[in-house]
Amino acid sequence: MCVALLPLTAQDTSGLAGVLEGQHYHHNLSGVEFELPAGWSIGITKPVDGNPNETTVLVDPDGRTIFASVTMFKLETPPASINQVLSRMVPQLVARRAGSVPPHGVPKYKIQEGSLQQTSIGGNQAVRAIGEYELGGQKINELLAWIVTEHTRTYFFAKITTDDFSAIKFAFDLILQSARIP
């Protein structure tokens, strides 16, 4: 995947997976939409060989996130299976983090106690959690949210230092509250 961390502008949109107009983002391949907080932008993300499994990079204006993104793709899921699909998301992430190779594998990765919650985002079933670990003596948090509908799967993610947690969590929550998932 080719990702350039440049602000997305109107002239840059041909062939892109999504379009940012003002602070409103529309992902063309999945139909997912959300609002970015003031100052945030989208890193340019183009589809790779027409692959709709797309990760769009989110860029905060102060550079406090280590990395933030939204992965959005169309996938049919029978309504009766949505809870089961969501129940696998956190265990799969924890297993991936238990690997030994960064950036995905980190030692002593865990989900913060009391942070795992089944919820609703934009009227759709969702799971939220906060991951935590230490890397090079620095405490890291991951804000995590998965939303599954009959037609779409979406994963919102932000990796931050513990020092920047409150400010980025506020922005992350604003993005989630605005999300419209088909």
GROMACS elastic network, one bead per residue, 0.5 to 0.9 nm:
[ bonds ]
;  ai    aj funct       b0    kb
    1    45     6  0.78697   500
    1    46     6  0.76054   500
    1    47     6  0.75088   500
    1    48     6  0.58633   500
    1    54     6  0.88008   500
    1    55     6  0.87846   500
    2    44     6  0.85344   500
    2    45     6  0.65741   500
    2    46     6  0.66652   500
    2    47     6  0.83241   500
    2    48     6  0.75562   500
    3     6     6  0.88973   500
    3    43     6  0.68354   500
    3    44     6  0.58984   500
    3    45     6  0.50663   500
    3    46     6  0.72191   500
    3    56     6  0.84332   500
    3    57     6  0.78030   500
    4     7     6  0.87791   500
    4    43     6  0.58899   500
    4    44     6  0.52927   500
    4    45     6  0.68505   500
    4    57     6  0.88789   500
    5     8     6  0.87589   500
    5    42     6  0.75912   500
    5    44     6  0.61374   500
    5    45     6  0.85702   500
    5    57     6  0.75898   500
    5    58     6  0.87306   500
    5    59     6  0.75443   500
    6    41     6  0.84167   500
    6    42     6  0.75232   500
    6    43     6  0.53780   500
    6    44     6  0.62300   500
    6    59     6  0.87857   500
    7    40     6  0.89627   500
    7    41     6  0.56939   500
    7    42     6  0.57991   500
    7    43     6  0.58496   500
    7    44     6  0.70145   500
    7    59     6  0.81715   500
    8    11     6  0.83471   500
    8    12     6  0.62987   500
    8    13     6  0.75112   500
    8    19     6  0.77793   500
    8    20     6  0.66203   500
    8    41     6  0.69499   500
    8    42     6  0.57868   500
    8    43     6  0.64789   500
    8    44     6  0.59177   500
    9    12     6  0.53959   500
    9    13     6  0.70309   500
    9    19     6  0.83471   500
    9    20     6  0.71726   500
    9    21     6  0.80766   500
   10    13     6  0.58096   500
   10    14     6  0.88458   500
   10    19     6  0.77706   500
   10    20     6  0.76271   500
   10    21     6  0.75528   500
   11    14     6  0.75370   500
   12    15     6  0.85735   500
   12    16     6  0.78774   500
   12    19     6  0.89060   500
   12    44     6  0.82334   500
   13    16     6  0.53432   500
   13    17     6  0.82798   500
   13    18     6  0.73585   500
   13    19     6  0.61728   500
   13    20     6  0.84864   500
   13    44     6  0.87117   500
   14    17     6  0.88486   500
   15    18     6  0.86099   500
   15    46     6  0.67148   500
   15    47     6  0.76678   500
   16    19     6  0.72843   500
   16    27     6  0.88580   500
   16    28     6  0.80454   500
   16    44     6  0.75554   500
   16    45     6  0.64761   500
   16    47     6  0.65500   500
   17    26     6  0.87256   500
   17    27     6  0.58722   500
   17    28     6  0.54567   500
   17    29     6  0.59689   500
   17    30     6  0.87823   500
   17    44     6  0.87322   500
   17    45     6  0.66029   500
   17    46     6  0.55906   500
   17    47     6  0.58154   500
   17    52     6  0.80130   500
   17    54     6  0.73891   500
   17    56     6  0.82534   500
   18    25     6  0.69561   500
   18    26     6  0.54065   500
   18    29     6  0.73132   500
   18    31     6  0.88909   500
   18    44     6  0.87936   500
   18    45     6  0.80754   500
   18    46     6  0.84142   500
   18    56     6  0.83991   500
   19    24     6  0.82377   500
   19    25     6  0.57054   500
   19    26     6  0.53531   500
   19    27     6  0.64636   500
   19    28     6  0.73498   500
   19    42     6  0.89793   500
   20    23     6  0.64874   500
   20    24     6  0.56202   500
   20    26     6  0.64820   500
   20    27     6  0.87020   500
   20    41     6  0.81623   500
   20    42     6  0.73591   500
   21    24     6  0.52807   500
   21    25     6  0.64280   500
   21    26     6  0.83041   500
   22    25     6  0.81435   500
   22    35     6  0.88858   500
   22    36     6  0.88072   500
   23    34     6  0.83985   500
   23    35     6  0.54537   500
   23    36     6  0.50537   500
   23    37     6  0.70313   500
   23    38     6  0.71790   500
   23    39     6  0.83722   500
   23    40     6  0.77633   500
   23    41     6  0.76354   500
   24    33     6  0.72250   500
   24    34     6  0.59394   500
   24    36     6  0.64031   500
   25    32     6  0.82164   500
   25    33     6  0.54607   500
   25    34     6  0.54302   500
   25    35     6  0.60830   500
   25    36     6  0.73868   500
   25    42     6  0.83185   500
   26    30     6  0.87339   500
   26    31     6  0.64863   500
   26    32     6  0.60217   500
   26    34     6  0.69308   500
   26    35     6  0.89953   500
   27    30     6  0.58319   500
   27    31     6  0.52922   500
   27    32     6  0.52866   500
   27    33     6  0.62091   500
   27    34     6  0.89397   500
   27    56     6  0.87570   500
   27    72     6  0.78935   500
   28    31     6  0.54880   500
   28    32     6  0.76887   500
   29    32     6  0.82347   500
   29    47     6  0.89674   500
   29    52     6  0.59874   500
   29    53     6  0.85749   500
   29    54     6  0.81962   500
   29    72     6  0.81630   500
   29    73     6  0.70858   500
   29    74     6  0.75665   500
   30    33     6  0.89029   500
   30    52     6  0.76555   500
   30    53     6  0.89365   500
   30    54     6  0.89075   500
   30    72     6  0.62645   500
   30    73     6  0.53362   500
   30    74     6  0.53760   500
   30   151     6  0.86027   500
   30   152     6  0.67649   500
   30   153     6  0.87510   500
   30   181     6  0.84061   500
   30   182     6  0.77346   500
   31    72     6  0.87588   500
   31    73     6  0.88524   500
   31    74     6  0.85958   500
   31   152     6  0.85746   500
   31   180     6  0.83457   500
   31   181     6  0.70202   500
   31   182     6  0.62912   500
   32    72     6  0.71182   500
   32    73     6  0.86879   500
   32   152     6  0.82326   500
   32   154     6  0.81504   500
   32   179     6  0.72552   500
   32   180     6  0.58043   500
   32   182     6  0.63891   500
   33   178     6  0.79226   500
   33   179     6  0.56743   500
   33   180     6  0.51242   500
   33   181     6  0.66758   500
   33   182     6  0.88522   500
   34   175     6  0.61566   500
   34   176     6  0.74711   500
   34   177     6  0.83191   500
   34   178     6  0.51857   500
   34   180     6  0.62217   500
   34   181     6  0.86893   500
   35   174     6  0.77844   500
   35   175     6  0.57278   500
   35   176     6  0.85460   500
   35   177     6  0.87336   500
   35   178     6  0.57074   500
   35   179     6  0.71065   500
   36    39     6  0.79009   500
   36    40     6  0.58158   500
   36    41     6  0.70572   500
   36    42     6  0.86972   500
   36    58     6  0.86116   500
   36   171     6  0.80825   500
   36   172     6  0.89082   500
   36   174     6  0.76494   500
   36   175     6  0.58163   500
   36   178     6  0.84944   500
   37    40     6  0.56457   500
   37    41     6  0.85832   500
   37    60     6  0.85912   500
   37   171     6  0.61190   500
   37   172     6  0.85311   500
   37   174     6  0.68491   500
   37   175     6  0.69710   500
   38    41     6  0.86490   500
   38    61     6  0.84631   500
   39    59     6  0.87793   500
   39    60     6  0.68523   500
   39    61     6  0.53106   500
   39    62     6  0.86113   500
   40    58     6  0.71584   500
   40    59     6  0.55832   500
   40    61     6  0.53957   500
   40    62     6  0.87929   500
   41    57     6  0.86178   500
   41    58     6  0.60770   500
   41    59     6  0.51011   500
   41    60     6  0.66202   500
   41    61     6  0.75861   500
   42    45     6  0.83130   500
   42    56     6  0.70479   500
   42    57     6  0.58009   500
   42    59     6  0.57634   500
   42    60     6  0.87993   500
   42    69     6  0.89861   500
   43    56     6  0.67128   500
   43    58     6  0.59782   500
   43    59     6  0.63824   500
   44    56     6  0.73574   500
   44    57     6  0.72856   500
   45    48     6  0.89929   500
   45    54     6  0.78758   500
   45    55     6  0.72001   500
   45    56     6  0.57110   500
   45    57     6  0.71254   500
   46    50     6  0.89890   500
   46    54     6  0.81848   500
   46    56     6  0.86955   500
   47    50     6  0.54451   500
   47    51     6  0.57657   500
   47    52     6  0.65422   500
   47    53     6  0.80716   500
   47    54     6  0.66306   500
   48    51     6  0.53662   500
   48    52     6  0.80264   500
   48    53     6  0.88740   500
   48    54     6  0.84149   500
   49    52     6  0.88791   500
   50    53     6  0.89797   500
   51    54     6  0.72104   500
   52    72     6  0.80293   500
   52    73     6  0.59009   500
   52    74     6  0.74075   500
   53    71     6  0.71486   500
   53    72     6  0.63601   500
   53    74     6  0.77672   500
   54    70     6  0.81688   500
   54    71     6  0.55080   500
   54    72     6  0.56428   500
   54    73     6  0.63827   500
   55    69     6  0.64229   500
   55    70     6  0.55344   500
   55    72     6  0.64950   500
   55    73     6  0.88202   500
   55   155     6  0.89496   500
   56    68     6  0.86716   500
   56    69     6  0.54599   500
   56    70     6  0.52667   500
   56    71     6  0.62490   500
   56    72     6  0.80505   500
   57    67     6  0.78304   500
   57    68     6  0.60221   500
   57    70     6  0.65968   500
   57    71     6  0.87185   500
   58    67     6  0.77019   500
   58    68     6  0.51565   500
   58    69     6  0.50798   500
   58    70     6  0.74112   500
   58   158     6  0.86562   500
   59    62     6  0.86861   500
   59    63     6  0.73207   500
   59    65     6  0.78332   500
   59    67     6  0.79450   500
   59    68     6  0.68987   500
   59    69     6  0.83669   500
   60    63     6  0.55198   500
   60    64     6  0.68560   500
   60    65     6  0.67287   500
   60    68     6  0.83410   500
   60   168     6  0.86034   500
   60   171     6  0.89741   500
   61    64     6  0.80188   500
   62    65     6  0.81840   500
   63    66     6  0.74461   500
   64    67     6  0.87618   500
   64   160     6  0.67967   500
   64   161     6  0.78880   500
   64   164     6  0.64088   500
   64   167     6  0.87447   500
   64   168     6  0.74877   500
   65    68     6  0.64422   500
   65   158     6  0.67007   500
   65   159     6  0.59198   500
   65   161     6  0.75287   500
   65   164     6  0.78175   500
   65   168     6  0.72360   500
   66   158     6  0.75887   500
   66   159     6  0.53438   500
   66   160     6  0.52800   500
   66   161     6  0.74923   500
   67   157     6  0.80283   500
   67   158     6  0.57998   500
   67   159     6  0.52125   500
   67   160     6  0.72347   500
   68   156     6  0.78235   500
   68   157     6  0.54499   500
   68   159     6  0.61456   500
   68   160     6  0.85580   500
   69   155     6  0.81184   500
   69   156     6  0.60526   500
   69   157     6  0.53339   500
   69   158     6  0.64920   500
   70   154     6  0.69029   500
   70   155     6  0.55207   500
   70   157     6  0.62431   500
   70   158     6  0.88552   500
   71   153     6  0.80218   500
   71   154     6  0.55520   500
   71   155     6  0.50695   500
   71   156     6  0.66243   500
   71   157     6  0.84124   500
   72   152     6  0.71788   500
   72   153     6  0.59151   500
   72   155     6  0.66417   500
   72   156     6  0.87572   500
   73   151     6  0.86217   500
   73   152     6  0.57317   500
   73   153     6  0.56203   500
   73   154     6  0.66663   500
   74   151     6  0.56500   500
   74   153     6  0.63797   500
   74   154     6  0.88247   500
   75   149     6  0.86420   500
   75   150     6  0.75744   500
   75   151     6  0.52517   500
   75   152     6  0.51707   500
   75   153     6  0.65011   500
   76   149     6  0.80355   500
   76   150     6  0.54493   500
   76   152     6  0.67388   500
   76   153     6  0.87457   500
   77    80     6  0.82424   500
   77    81     6  0.64885   500
   77    82     6  0.65475   500
   77    85     6  0.85505   500
   77   148     6  0.80226   500
   77   149     6  0.68873   500
   77   151     6  0.62885   500
   77   152     6  0.78981   500
   77   153     6  0.88549   500
   78    81     6  0.53712   500
   78    82     6  0.67923   500
   78   149     6  0.86120   500
   78   150     6  0.58557   500
   78   151     6  0.87104   500
   79    82     6  0.54925   500
   79    83     6  0.83126   500
   79   149     6  0.74981   500
   79   150     6  0.58401   500
   80    83     6  0.72075   500
   80    84     6  0.81545   500
   81    84     6  0.52686   500
   81    85     6  0.62067   500
   81    86     6  0.87195   500
   82    85     6  0.51066   500
   82    86     6  0.61745   500
   82    87     6  0.85669   500
   82   125     6  0.75654   500
   82   148     6  0.63463   500
   82   149     6  0.69637   500
   82   150     6  0.75855   500
   83    86     6  0.51325   500
   83    87     6  0.60686   500
   83    88     6  0.88827   500
   83   125     6  0.76366   500
   83   126     6  0.86271   500
   83   148     6  0.85773   500
   84    87     6  0.50780   500
   84    88     6  0.66911   500
   85    88     6  0.55139   500
   85    89     6  0.69207   500
   85   148     6  0.77788   500
   86    89     6  0.53806   500
   86    90     6  0.79622   500
   86   118     6  0.85720   500
   86   125     6  0.82082   500
   86   126     6  0.69401   500
   86   127     6  0.64641   500
   86   146     6  0.72151   500
   86   147     6  0.77623   500
   86   148     6  0.70133   500
   87    90     6  0.69913   500
   87    91     6  0.78033   500
   87   118     6  0.88835   500
   87   127     6  0.79826   500
   88    91     6  0.55662   500
   88    92     6  0.60381   500
   88    93     6  0.86728   500
   89    92     6  0.52890   500
   89    93     6  0.63013   500
   89    94     6  0.87782   500
   89   127     6  0.81136   500
   89   146     6  0.74276   500
   90    93     6  0.50966   500
   90    94     6  0.61516   500
   90    95     6  0.85649   500
   90   111     6  0.83154   500
   90   116     6  0.85500   500
   90   127     6  0.83338   500
   90   128     6  0.87685   500
   90   129     6  0.78685   500
   90   144     6  0.89575   500
   91    94     6  0.50978   500
   91    95     6  0.60955   500
   91    96     6  0.85789   500
   92    95     6  0.51253   500
   92    96     6  0.61674   500
   92    97     6  0.86341   500
   93    96     6  0.50269   500
   93    97     6  0.61167   500
   93    98     6  0.85494   500
   93   104     6  0.89681   500
   94    97     6  0.50682   500
   94    98     6  0.61178   500
   94   109     6  0.70063   500
   94   110     6  0.68261   500
   94   111     6  0.77643   500
   94   131     6  0.85933   500
   95    98     6  0.50589   500
   95    99     6  0.70442   500
   95   105     6  0.87532   500
   96    99     6  0.57019   500
   96   104     6  0.64316   500
   96   105     6  0.62983   500
   96   106     6  0.89608   500
   97   100     6  0.78335   500
   97   101     6  0.86222   500
   97   102     6  0.84126   500
   97   103     6  0.85237   500
   97   104     6  0.52962   500
   97   106     6  0.54791   500
   97   107     6  0.77280   500
   97   108     6  0.87142   500
   97   109     6  0.63625   500
   97   110     6  0.86573   500
   98   101     6  0.89062   500
   98   104     6  0.82707   500
   98   105     6  0.54401   500
   98   106     6  0.61848   500
   98   107     6  0.65888   500
   98   108     6  0.74630   500
   98   109     6  0.66470   500
   99   102     6  0.80711   500
   99   104     6  0.71717   500
   99   106     6  0.67181   500
   99   107     6  0.79824   500
  100   104     6  0.81998   500
  100   106     6  0.62965   500
  100   107     6  0.71787   500
  101   104     6  0.64562   500
  101   106     6  0.70047   500
  102   106     6  0.60014   500
  103   106     6  0.72237   500
  105   109     6  0.83285   500
  106   109     6  0.59956   500
  106   133     6  0.73173   500
  106   134     6  0.81603   500
  106   135     6  0.75635   500
  107   133     6  0.71987   500
  107   134     6  0.76484   500
  107   135     6  0.79556   500
  108   132     6  0.84490   500
  108   133     6  0.60275   500
  108   134     6  0.75587   500
  109   131     6  0.70770   500
  109   132     6  0.59089   500
  109   134     6  0.79242   500
  110   113     6  0.85271   500
  110   130     6  0.86208   500
  110   131     6  0.57129   500
  110   132     6  0.55810   500
  110   133     6  0.66334   500
  111   114     6  0.84840   500
  111   115     6  0.71895   500
  111   116     6  0.73792   500
  111   129     6  0.67813   500
  111   130     6  0.57232   500
  111   132     6  0.60973   500
  111   133     6  0.88367   500
  112   115     6  0.55535   500
  112   116     6  0.76214   500
  112   129     6  0.74251   500
  112   130     6  0.55413   500
  112   131     6  0.56907   500
  112   132     6  0.61895   500
  112   141     6  0.88472   500
  113   116     6  0.74426   500
  113   130     6  0.85559   500
  114   117     6  0.79269   500
  114   129     6  0.85246   500
  115   128     6  0.73463   500
  115   130     6  0.57065   500
  115   131     6  0.85198   500
  116   127     6  0.72164   500
  116   128     6  0.57279   500
  116   130     6  0.70736   500
  117   126     6  0.84022   500
  117   127     6  0.56905   500
  117   128     6  0.53446   500
  117   129     6  0.64325   500
  118   125     6  0.75167   500
  118   126     6  0.58904   500
  118   128     6  0.65412   500
  118   129     6  0.89957   500
  119   124     6  0.83147   500
  119   125     6  0.61611   500
  119   126     6  0.51449   500
  119   127     6  0.58062   500
  119   128     6  0.72224   500
  120   123     6  0.55695   500
  120   124     6  0.51679   500
  120   126     6  0.52396   500
  120   127     6  0.78481   500
  120   147     6  0.82143   500
  121   124     6  0.52618   500
  121   125     6  0.65440   500
  121   126     6  0.61289   500
  121   127     6  0.88695   500
  121   147     6  0.71153   500
  121   176     6  0.67530   500
  121   177     6  0.66156   500
  121   178     6  0.86133   500
  121   179     6  0.72284   500
  121   180     6  0.83323   500
  121   181     6  0.86784   500
  122   125     6  0.85051   500
  122   176     6  0.79260   500
  122   177     6  0.67010   500
  122   178     6  0.72046   500
  122   179     6  0.59503   500
  122   180     6  0.57401   500
  122   181     6  0.70334   500
  123   180     6  0.85509   500
  123   181     6  0.87446   500
  124   147     6  0.67020   500
  124   148     6  0.69995   500
  124   149     6  0.63932   500
  124   180     6  0.89302   500
  124   181     6  0.75743   500
  125   146     6  0.85976   500
  125   147     6  0.60296   500
  125   148     6  0.61863   500
  125   149     6  0.70850   500
  126   145     6  0.69297   500
  126   146     6  0.54459   500
  126   148     6  0.63854   500
  126   149     6  0.88999   500
  127   144     6  0.81408   500
  127   145     6  0.56714   500
  127   146     6  0.53148   500
  127   147     6  0.67339   500
  127   148     6  0.89443   500
  128   143     6  0.78606   500
  128   144     6  0.55424   500
  128   146     6  0.65247   500
  128   147     6  0.88632   500
  129   142     6  0.82122   500
  129   143     6  0.64800   500
  129   144     6  0.52326   500
  129   145     6  0.65920   500
  130   141     6  0.65893   500
  130   142     6  0.54338   500
  130   144     6  0.58832   500
  130   145     6  0.87933   500
  131   140     6  0.81893   500
  131   141     6  0.55269   500
  131   143     6  0.66368   500
  131   144     6  0.73902   500
  131   159     6  0.89247   500
  132   139     6  0.73749   500
  132   140     6  0.56647   500
  132   142     6  0.62296   500
  132   162     6  0.88533   500
  133   138     6  0.84760   500
  133   139     6  0.60417   500
  133   140     6  0.54629   500
  133   141     6  0.67770   500
  133   142     6  0.87969   500
  134   137     6  0.59880   500
  134   138     6  0.53876   500
  134   140     6  0.57490   500
  134   141     6  0.87173   500
  135   138     6  0.52486   500
  135   139     6  0.65235   500
  135   140     6  0.71178   500
  136   139     6  0.84476   500
  138   161     6  0.71799   500
  138   162     6  0.81780   500
  139   160     6  0.87208   500
  139   161     6  0.58836   500
  139   162     6  0.56089   500
  139   163     6  0.82701   500
  140   159     6  0.70023   500
  140   160     6  0.57453   500
  140   162     6  0.54925   500
  140   163     6  0.87567   500
  140   165     6  0.89306   500
  141   158     6  0.81791   500
  141   159     6  0.58522   500
  141   160     6  0.54065   500
  141   161     6  0.59803   500
  141   162     6  0.58623   500
  141   165     6  0.72372   500
  142   157     6  0.68654   500
  142   158     6  0.55285   500
  142   160     6  0.63414   500
  142   161     6  0.86496   500
  143   156     6  0.78622   500
  143   157     6  0.56180   500
  143   158     6  0.50792   500
  143   159     6  0.64978   500
  143   160     6  0.81315   500
  143   165     6  0.89253   500
  143   168     6  0.89203   500
  143   169     6  0.72148   500
  143   172     6  0.77524   500
  144   155     6  0.73884   500
  144   156     6  0.59078   500
  144   158     6  0.68781   500
  144   159     6  0.88776   500
  145   154     6  0.81405   500
  145   155     6  0.57193   500
  145   156     6  0.50891   500
  145   157     6  0.66522   500
  145   176     6  0.82442   500
  146   153     6  0.74397   500
  146   154     6  0.57104   500
  146   156     6  0.64014   500
  146   157     6  0.88064   500
  147   152     6  0.80962   500
  147   153     6  0.59340   500
  147   154     6  0.51425   500
  147   155     6  0.64604   500
  147   156     6  0.84192   500
  147   181     6  0.78795   500
  148   151     6  0.78964   500
  148   152     6  0.60202   500
  148   154     6  0.64198   500
  148   155     6  0.87620   500
  148   181     6  0.84149   500
  149   152     6  0.52362   500
  149   153     6  0.64197   500
  149   154     6  0.87322   500
  149   181     6  0.73938   500
  149   182     6  0.69593   500
  150   153     6  0.84727   500
  150   182     6  0.80863   500
  151   181     6  0.88410   500
  151   182     6  0.65124   500
  152   181     6  0.70412   500
  152   182     6  0.63764   500
  153   181     6  0.83938   500
  154   181     6  0.78527   500
  156   172     6  0.84695   500
  156   176     6  0.79674   500
  157   172     6  0.84933   500
  158   168     6  0.81000   500
  158   169     6  0.85589   500
  158   172     6  0.75702   500
  160   163     6  0.80422   500
  160   164     6  0.63472   500
  160   165     6  0.64061   500
  160   168     6  0.76102   500
  161   164     6  0.55339   500
  161   165     6  0.64699   500
  162   166     6  0.83300   500
  163   166     6  0.78557   500
  164   167     6  0.58499   500
  164   168     6  0.62766   500
  164   169     6  0.84472   500
  165   168     6  0.54792   500
  165   169     6  0.58074   500
  165   170     6  0.85277   500
  166   169     6  0.51619   500
  166   170     6  0.62122   500
  166   171     6  0.88389   500
  167   170     6  0.53422   500
  167   171     6  0.66196   500
  167   172     6  0.87763   500
  168   171     6  0.50709   500
  168   172     6  0.59590   500
  168   173     6  0.84684   500
  169   173     6  0.59808   500
  169   174     6  0.85353   500
  170   173     6  0.52192   500
  170   174     6  0.63673   500
  170   175     6  0.88872   500
  171   174     6  0.50685   500
  171   175     6  0.63992   500
  171   176     6  0.87745   500
  172   175     6  0.51904   500
  172   176     6  0.63100   500
  172   177     6  0.86848   500
  173   176     6  0.50273   500
  173   177     6  0.60285   500
  173   178     6  0.86246   500
  174   177     6  0.51536   500
  174   178     6  0.63737   500
  174   179     6  0.88071   500
  175   178     6  0.53341   500
  175   179     6  0.63297   500
  176   179     6  0.51621   500
  176   180     6  0.87683   500
  177   180     6  0.86942   500
